[in-house]
Amino acid sequence: FQAEDGIRDSSVTGVQTCALPISKGEQSFVNAEKAIAIWHDHFPSWQILQTRKPEPPRSPAIADGIIVENGIIRGIIEIKSRSFDLYALQNKFKNEVIITHDKLIKCQQIAQALDVPFILFIYLVPDEVLVWKPIWRPESEEHWNTEITIKYTETQKSVNGGTIMRHNAFVNMTSASIWRRKYGPEQTNIGTVSDSSS
């Protein structure tokens, strides 16, 4: 056994390290980075500036990121990671993902003030895919680009656990784009989220 504090066990040779478990907040940040990496594979000139630090957030960011190209803001993003796969999104959850209603409205207000789209990123951990969709567009007559249902439900309080009753937005991701990381010339835009009712 070898440890950083200098304790040694002469029966063990070589260097051994012990990785400390990372918090759910830190894992959420890691997953957000993976989603951003997929986006950058497809839009290398578009930077995503995250609005929170990698340590567990004390309070949620108003918006998770800003998309910038050549110094021009192109969009506001909310990034969610989920531990279910694409099959579960389409079948079990009927293409709906949850975002707090308060966060949905705050992101939309920022997007409206900047006259840019509000884009929802969903990183599906088991499949390592980014499912993304502009859910609000300033140029659209309706503005909202998808069906959203508001319900008062019990959900997870924060990325680190707990429960809370609050208004949540159930955002329909049907027709969202599905992307994987680019590794060589393989196809990475693997389609769109299909309607689970068909």
C-alpha angles and dihedrals in degrees: 000000000000125000136181091247090067100257110145137192110200092205092068120073128197129025120302124188132195117214113214114224114258121231123251088250091055091046089052089055091048090051090048088053090052091051090049091049090056090049091050090052088063100033105029093168093053113085123203114212111200116217097210137058125245096250116090106287118245089210130005119268115250088234124006097221152349124229112222131184120184091341093309120117108235102174151346117240139200114198122204127175122204131194093218127087133241092265090057092046091054099039113021096034097031091231093301126131126185127237123166111263090230092056092045091055095044092051091046091051091051091048091049093049090051093040092233135121123271108226126195116213119196115187110200104207101201093050096035090224134137115225109192138173136170099238097180127033126184093211095053118097090223092037093201107087099196144030113278125185120195116212134170102234144152111256141157110299096217141342087274094058141255126117134257138177111236146132110283131187116226103206119201110226097187108140092019116145118254118209137178130196115280113246107172122311097330120128109267103172094078097180140268133300107271125219107267092210095064 
